[in-house]
Amino acid sequence: MNELVITPLGTVSPYCKGDKNCPGYLFEYYDRKILVDCGNGVTRLLNFPEDLKNLSVIITHYHKDHYGDIGSIQYASHVYRKLLSMYGIGVNIYLPDNSINYSKRAIMDTEEAYCRYAFIRDGDSYYFDDLNVSFKDNKSHTIESYMVKFENEDFNVVYTSDVGTTNFDKLIEFCKDSDLLICESSLLRVDHSTINTHLRAIDAGILARESNSKKLLLTHFWPEHGKELYLEEAREVFDNVEVAEEGKKLVLRR
């Protein structure tokens, strides 16, 4: 039986609160571990040193709430490999090629890490066994920000990262027919926000409905709002929706 396990490690932004961390999702496929975004606090839920073996990290964009813990992973790889002689340790880190405020250089400019680096450009894809991981610049956030699709003959899962309400037709196209849409929902209608570089929960529901997605998982919440408010708003337009919770696994099987 083919199985894809997805564990939210961080669901709030732009800061941690209580047991809630900034954005991060761990995808496990056979012996592969792929951490999508590495926000502040997510390493609290990783299992070191085991999760440093065959680990890949994807940073979707250079906002600090999405990569704040990458230094901890890098340094942990150094400590376990050099100081504790665990030679199976090594991390692949995928970064947007276009650096913002020297962020790419800051992440890569360390000798105290056992890491390899690869770069993400719009339309790129990488294979992890038979699982194709592809990237699309959503062109609707404040900076270059990549949506990520995990796809093979059994699964189609999309993680939106940070997206806005502009370029919505292209968002729908990339998310089309997903089994699971993990979608940011930073805002609620009660916020009366005029920002178009993030989604409200109802916008996430519309994206799921219009893309014919089977299930919607809401994420990227404002830490001061109760998650039940996001669930209630999204369900006005889309039925099969849940809110992400740190450590609560989702298992897709074929």
Buried (B, 14 or more C-beta within 10 A) or exposed (E): EBEBBBBBBBBBBBBBEEEBBBBBBBBBBEEBBBBBBBBBBBBBBBEBBEBBBBBBBBBBBBBEBBBBBBBBBBEBBBBBBEEEEBEEBBBBBBBBEBBEEEBBEBBBEEEEBBBEEEEBEBEBEBEBEEBEBBBBBBBBBEBBBBBBBBBBEBBBBBBBBBBBBBBBEBBBEBBBEBBBBBBBBBBBEEEEEEEEBBBBBBBBBBBBBBBEBEBBBBBBBBBEBEBEBBBBBBBEBBEEBBBBBBEEEBEBEE
